[in-house]
Amino acid sequence: MTDILVKLFVKNYDRTEDQKVRSAYGILSSVVGVICNIILFAIKLIAGLIINSISIMADAFNNLSDAASSIISFIGVKLAERPADKEHPFGHGRFEYIAALVVSFLILQVGLTLFKSSFKKVLKPEAVSFNPVLIAILCASILVKVWLMLFNRKLGNRINSTVMKATAADSMGDVLVTASTIISAIIAGVTGLKIDGYIGLAVSIFVMISGFQIAKDTLEPLLGQAVDRKIYRTISDMVESYEGIVGSHDLIIHSYGPTHRMATIHAEVPSDINFEKAHDTIDKIERDVLEKLDIFLVIHMDPIEVNNKTVVEKKDMVMGIIGELEPKASIHDFRLVNGEFHINLIFDLVIPFSYSKEQEQNLLKNIVEKVRQQDARYQCIITLENSYIAEK
């Protein structure tokens, strides 16, 4: 059913990196969500009025709030589609993250409300009426919500949309809440046990955890997150594959939305290279990365010594020492400056973010000691950096 709807209403549905295609997916998700929730609202409201059931009518208005979540998703997708302008040169893609954050707050609100009402029922248990009509309507509601959850989850995974994944989680929360009502009613009808409050507490905690996790996942790209190891390797390998590039470091990626990414990287080139030729190579790499990976890459060119035998030997010596002390550490921008009484070894040391201040100082101390054991004239001038790569 999902694939049929996508093929009917999303033009060029396989081009998921295209912002217009993503917008079409978002509109489809929102419209389907609004339609399903409005239908459920109407059916439950009419049924609740006919059989005079407050619980069904309350659930009806819950579906109305779910329709509002779909509308928020629609607004977020449409705002994210807006092109860049002079005030926002990197586009408006982060509106999609903001919409997902709003939906996560709605999920948290549903969980908190259920927790409060369930806690009251634990303190003062109430009889749950076993009404076959009520059970049938709630079961039908669950089927619709399960399909809606799978629909949004599939679309969200297909285009990597946080707002659709959040909407899927919202539907999952509704399924659990409704299912807990049915289970409580059946158990009460068969055994007379009043466990409605306890089941509600368990479900509310699950719903709140789900909302919190969605909020956390949404905030990470907004705040700035470490570079995924796979994309780090893809960009680094691509940059280093060009003639004249002997290494790279300090890759940083900024996300301005699911399809708007900007990155910077330092590319190492031989210090004796023709810099006009090197500049042409850099320009070509930037164009190729934009075309193939859809990432706006800015490259800083770092000239390094590759033909000076002494510099290369000293760099290899330092790298060997650091590799023994901390395999996760690395160095770049290595320089050697000879003095009358000492030799300066100047380099940047990259260490994991998880390092404490004490670990940093111990590592620096051990590096300096082991280097000076090779030659007492060596003076290490080290600039400490943290890695931008996500740790496993």
C-alpha positions in Angstrom: 0.0 0.0 0.0 2.8 2.4 0.9 4.7 1.8 -2.4 1.5 2.3 -4.3 0.8 5.7 -2.7 4.4 6.8 -3.2 4.3 5.9 -6.9 1.0 7.7 -7.3 1.8 10.9 -5.5 5.6 11.3 -5.5 7.2 12.3 -8.8 10.7 10.9 -9.2 10.3 9.1 -5.9 13.7 7.4 -6.2 15.6 10.7 -6.1 15.4 11.0 -2.3 18.3 13.5 -2.1 16.3 16.1 -4.1 14.6 18.6 -1.8 11.5 18.8 -3.9 11.1 15.0 -3.8 11.7 15.0 0.0 9.0 17.7 0.2 6.6 15.5 -1.8 7.2 12.6 0.6 6.6 14.9 3.6 3.3 16.2 2.1 2.1 12.6 1.4 3.0 11.6 5.0 1.2 14.6 6.5 -1.9 14.3 4.3 -2.3 10.6 5.0 -1.9 11.2 8.7 -4.5 14.0 8.8 -7.0 11.9 6.8 -6.6 8.8 8.9 -6.8 10.7 12.2 -9.8 12.8 11.1 -11.6 9.6 10.1 -10.8 8.0 13.4 -11.9 11.1 15.2 -15.3 11.2 13.4 -16.0 7.5 13.9 -15.1 7.5 17.6 -17.0 10.7 18.4 -20.2 9.5 16.7 -19.8 6.1 18.4 -19.1 7.7 21.8 -22.2 9.9 21.5 -24.4 7.0 20.5 -23.3 4.6 23.3 -22.6 7.5 25.7 -19.0 6.5 26.3 -16.7 9.2 27.7 -13.6 7.1 27.1 -14.3 6.7 23.4 -15.0 10.4 23.0 -11.7 11.2 24.9 -9.8 8.9 22.5 -11.5 10.7 19.6 -10.1 14.0 20.6 -6.7 12.4 21.1 -6.9 11.5 17.4 -7.6 15.1 16.7 -4.4 16.1 18.4 -2.6 13.5 16.3 -3.9 15.2 13.2 -2.4 18.4 14.6 1.0 16.6 14.7 0.6 15.7 11.1 -0.1 19.3 10.3 3.0 20.4 12.2 5.0 17.9 10.1 3.5 19.4 6.9 4.5 22.9 8.0 8.0 21.8 8.9 8.5 20.1 5.5 7.2 23.1 3.6 9.4 25.5 5.5 12.4 23.3 5.0 11.7 23.4 1.2 12.2 27.1 1.0 15.4 28.1 -0.9 18.3 29.9 0.5 18.1 33.7 0.9 20.3 36.5 2.0 19.4 36.1 5.7 19.8 32.3 5.5 22.4 31.4 2.8 22.5 27.8 3.8 18.8 27.3 3.3 16.0 26.4 5.7 16.5 22.6 6.0 16.7 22.7 9.8 13.0 23.5 10.0 12.5 19.7 9.6 14.5 19.1 12.7 12.5 21.7 14.6 9.2 20.1 13.5 10.4 16.7 14.7 11.4 18.4 18.0 7.9 19.8 18.4 6.4 16.3 17.7 8.7 14.8 20.3 7.4 17.3 22.9 3.8 16.3 22.0 4.8 12.6 22.6 6.3 13.6 25.9 3.1 15.4 26.8 1.0 12.4 26.0 3.2 10.2 28.1 3.1 12.6 31.0 -0.7 13.0 30.9 -1.1 9.2 30.9 1.4 8.9 33.8 -0.6 11.4 35.9 -4.0 9.7 35.2 -2.6 6.2 35.7 -1.0 7.2 39.0 -4.3 8.5 40.2 -5.9 5.1 39.2 -3.2 3.2 41.1 -4.1 5.3 44.3 -7.8 5.0 43.7 -8.6 2.1 41.4 -11.7 2.4 39.2 -13.8 -0.2 37.6 -13.2 -0.6 33.8 -16.3 -1.3 31.8 -16.2 -4.2 29.4 -18.1 -3.0 26.4 -17.9 -5.1 23.2 -18.6 -2.1 21.0 -15.8 -0.1 22.8 -13.4 -3.0 22.3 -14.2 -3.4 18.6 -13.7 0.3 17.9 -10.4 0.5 19.8 -9.2 -2.7 18.0 -10.0 -1.0 14.6 -8.2 2.1 15.8 -5.1 0.0 16.6 -5.0 -1.5 13.1 -5.2 2.0 11.5 -2.5 3.3 13.9 -0.2 0.3 13.3 -0.5 0.8 9.5 0.2 4.6 10.0 3.2 3.8 12.1 4.7 1.4 9.5 3.8 3.9 6.7 5.7 6.8 8.4 8.6 4.6 9.5 9.1 3.3 6.0 9.0 6.8 4.4 11.2 8.2 7.2 13.9 5.5 6.7 13.7 5.9 2.9 14.5 9.6 2.9 16.1 9.7 6.4 13.5 12.1 7.8 13.6 12.8 11.5 10.1 14.3 11.5 8.5 11.2 9.8 10.3 8.9 12.3 9.0 11.1 15.1 5.4 10.8 13.7 5.8 7.0 13.5 6.8 7.0 17.1 3.8 9.1 18.0 1.6 6.5 16.3 3.3 3.7 18.2 2.6 5.5 21.5 -1.1 5.7 20.6 -1.1 2.0 19.8 0.4 1.2 23.2 -2.0 3.5 25.0 -5.1 2.1 23.3 -3.8 -1.5 23.6 -3.4 -1.0 27.4 -7.0 0.2 27.6 -8.2 -3.0 25.8 -6.0 -5.3 28.0 -7.2 -3.6 31.2 -10.8 -3.9 30.1 -10.5 -7.6 29.2 -8.7 -8.5 32.4 -11.2 -6.5 34.4 -14.1 -8.2 32.6 -12.7 -11.7 33.1 -11.1 -11.6 36.5 -12.4 -8.4 38.1 -8.8 -7.2 38.8 -8.3 -3.4 38.5 -4.8 -3.2 36.9 -5.6 -0.3 34.6 -3.4 2.1 36.5 -0.4 -0.2 36.6 -0.5 -1.0 32.9 -1.0 2.7 32.2 2.1 3.6 34.2 4.3 1.1 32.3 3.0 2.4 29.0 3.4 6.0 30.0 7.1 5.5 30.9 7.7 3.8 27.5 6.0 6.6 25.7 8.1 9.3 27.6 11.3 7.4 26.9 10.4 7.3 23.2 9.7 11.0 23.2 12.9 11.8 25.0 15.0 9.7 22.6 13.4 11.4 19.5 14.1 14.8 21.1 17.7 13.7 21.7 18.2 12.4 18.2 16.7 15.6 16.8 18.8 18.0 18.9 22.1 16.3 17.9 22.2 17.7 14.3 21.0 21.0 15.6 23.7 21.3 18.2 26.4 19.8 16.0 27.5 16.2 16.1 30.7 14.2 15.5 31.4 13.1 12.0 30.1 9.6 11.2 33.1 7.3 10.6 31.7 6.0 7.3 31.2 9.5 5.7 34.6 10.6 7.2 36.3 7.7 5.4 34.4 8.3 2.2 35.4 12.0 2.0 39.0 11.5 3.2 39.5 8.7 0.7 38.1 10.7 -2.1 40.2 13.8 -1.3 43.4 11.7 -1.0 42.8 9.9 -4.3 43.8 12.9 -6.3 47.3 13.4 -7.6 49.3 15.8 -5.5 47.3 15.2 -2.3 49.4 13.2 0.2 47.0 13.3 3.2 44.2 15.0 4.9 42.9 15.9 8.4 40.5 18.0 10.4 37.4 17.1 8.5 34.3 18.9 10.0 30.8 18.5 8.7 27.9 21.0 9.4 24.4 19.9 8.8 21.8 22.5 7.7 19.1 19.9 7.1 19.0 16.3 5.9 20.0 17.4 2.3 22.1 20.5 3.2 25.6 19.8 4.4 28.8 21.8 4.4 32.2 20.5 5.2 35.8 21.7 5.7 39.0 19.7 5.5 42.7 20.3 5.4 44.5 18.7 2.4 48.2 18.0 2.7 50.3 18.8 -0.4 54.1 18.6 -0.9 55.7 22.0 0.0 57.7 22.0 -3.3 54.6 21.5 -5.5 53.5 24.1 -8.1 50.9 25.9 -6.1 48.8 27.0 -9.2 48.5 23.3 -10.1 47.7 22.4 -6.5 45.0 25.1 -6.4 43.4 23.7 -9.6 43.4 20.2 -8.0 41.7 21.6 -4.9 39.0 23.4 -7.0 38.3 20.1 -8.9 38.0 18.1 -5.7 35.5 20.6 -4.3 33.4 20.5 -7.4 33.5 16.6 -7.6 32.5 16.2 -3.9 29.6 18.6 -4.4 28.5 16.6 -7.5 29.0 13.1 -6.2 28.3 13.5 -2.5 26.1 16.6 -2.5 28.3 18.2 0.1 29.6 21.7 -0.2 33.3 21.2 0.7 35.9 23.9 1.5 39.5 22.7 1.4 42.4 24.3 3.3 45.7 23.5 1.7 48.5 22.5 4.1 52.1 22.3 2.5 54.2 19.6 4.2 57.7 18.3 3.8 57.8 15.0 1.9 61.2 15.1 0.2 63.3 16.2 3.1 64.7 12.9 4.4 65.5 14.3 7.9 62.0 15.7 8.4 60.4 12.5 7.2 62.6 10.4 9.6 61.8 12.5 12.6 58.1 12.5 11.8 58.1 8.7 11.5 60.0 8.5 14.8 57.4 10.6 16.6 54.5 8.7 15.0 56.0 5.4 16.1 56.3 6.7 19.7 52.7 8.0 19.8 51.4 4.8 18.2 52.9 2.8 21.0 51.5 5.1 23.7 48.0 5.7 22.2 46.9 3.9 19.0 43.8 6.2 18.7 46.0 9.4 18.5 47.4 10.9 15.4 49.5 13.9 14.3 49.6 16.4 11.4 51.3 19.6 10.4 54.7 18.2 11.4 57.6 20.7 11.1 61.3 20.6 12.2 63.2 23.7 13.1 66.9 23.4 13.9 68.5 25.6 16.5 72.1 26.0 17.8 71.4 24.0 21.0 68.1 22.3 20.4 65.8 20.9 17.7 62.1 21.9 17.7 59.7 19.2 16.7 56.4 21.1 16.0 53.2 19.2 15.4 49.4 19.0 16.2 48.4 16.0 18.3 44.8 14.7 17.8 43.3 12.7 20.7 39.9 11.2 21.4 37.2 13.4 23.0 36.9 10.9 25.8 40.3 11.8 27.2 40.3 13.5 30.7 42.7 16.3 31.5 44.8 13.9 33.5 45.1 11.5 30.6 46.0 14.4 28.3 48.8 15.6 30.6 50.1 12.0 31.1 50.2 11.4 27.3 52.0 14.6 26.6 54.5 13.9 29.4 55.2 10.4 28.1 55.6 11.6 24.5 58.1 14.3 25.5 60.1 11.9 27.6 60.3 9.2 25.0 61.2 11.7 22.2 64.0 13.2 24.4 65.3 9.7 25.0 66.1 9.6 21.3 68.0 12.9 21.4 68.3 15.2 24.4 68.2 18.2 22.0 64.6 17.5 20.9 62.0 20.0 22.1 58.4 19.0 21.4 56.0 21.9 20.7 52.6 20.2 20.7 49.2 21.7 19.9 46.5 19.5 21.3 43.3 18.8 19.4 40.3 16.6 19.9 39.1 14.3 17.1 35.9 15.3 15.2 35.2 11.6 14.3 32.4 9.8 16.2 33.8 7.3 18.6 32.5 3.7 18.5 
